[in-house]
């Protein structure tokens, strides 16, 4: 349950997520027991497990939505309890986490990715609008920026939430079952897009998924770690960093 | 028509315009978070406070306001104890409020006209003190909402995402609940405790039908509430109707028209 077998990553990149003997229980029901795990910079970690194995619980702990019953979690080398750089993390929640009748446009949703703790008491400026246009452009949703989010197809909504997660150009992108309820072709496009981003951008990925086929095709057949019913598939990227600034390269 | 220029009517209009701004401003957040009924609950608790105020001869709206704020804290606490059953905490506190109110009223002089004025509103009896209180609440609500508008949007749209962005979610939730208590306890003098939630929810209900963006839904809500308040007060004044009821019925008429209009457009 450690990262020794991720040899090249072990010494050339910093730790992004560290779990140190973490356990979690709902009441007396243990969901996660004694899990230690290290995610290095530029890793792509696929988390696979059956329903109830605790993968969503695990992901929610890693982004601070749940507190572990035992053990310690560190993000970017800092204890999660003292962690403040939340703008370094992009989060794509499970689809259907929002009310489809909610009156919000695509642009408003994407902009909301900027509203972190560091933006409190600050106005939305020209620079922020620029970031938003760029994110819309990259995700090819600029033409539907004025539409109500509930009117879009599942695949379009997915792009909106990905654009929101990317607007801060995060170092870590966390995705919770991003392709549930989306047709096969759109799913394939979506995976291709994020795999491409992993290869060519200075970003670390953590994705919960149930799509074995996709995970295996990119991350290999053998999980690096296991914890109860949860398996961790990891691939590290060493390809050269993109020299084009900003997100523009993402889709090229 | 000379009623429209009378002092008491001018005060009613001022108070009505202020509540017509704050009630839908808070209401849109409550409706979108599926907390529409919290308005009714806090209104009933406020009545308990008003009853106590009348009993011990302290400014009734002030005591009501304190009760509503205390109840809003209690609701938040209960909401945590019964996760996923938000309406349960609301029902319990509402029952407690009604029970306390009837207890205090019967301890005093029994139900009298004063009680009726708080249940059904008595906008014509607004005095200068009331106006100062409503004005202060308006100032607080408008200031807080404009400072935290973008954060409150994210919180309402998706609480988890707000949390992962490092926003002080607990504090923001508390702010919204306390502001709700402030708005409701001041609004009951205008439309009455039994009708106050209409002013919070119906403008939002209308705007959800027509607005595409969040910003426009907030603007529509306020505009709809202000139109209903002004038109309702003038109508009630001229034809000698109950002002609170007239405002609420106008709101419902506007909702029906919006529904019909929307059907007409989409058909």
Interface residues (C-beta under 8 A of the other chain):
Chain A: X63 X64 X65 X84 X86 X87 X89 X91 X93 X97 X98 X99 X101 X102 X103 X104 X105 X107 X108 X109 X111 X112 X113 X115 X116 X117 X118 X119 X120 X121 X124 X146 X147 X148 X164 X174
Chain B: X32 X147 X148 X150 X151 X153 X154 X157 X158 X160 X161 X162 X163 X164 X165 X166 X167 X168 X207 X208 X211 X212 X213 X214 X215 X216 X217
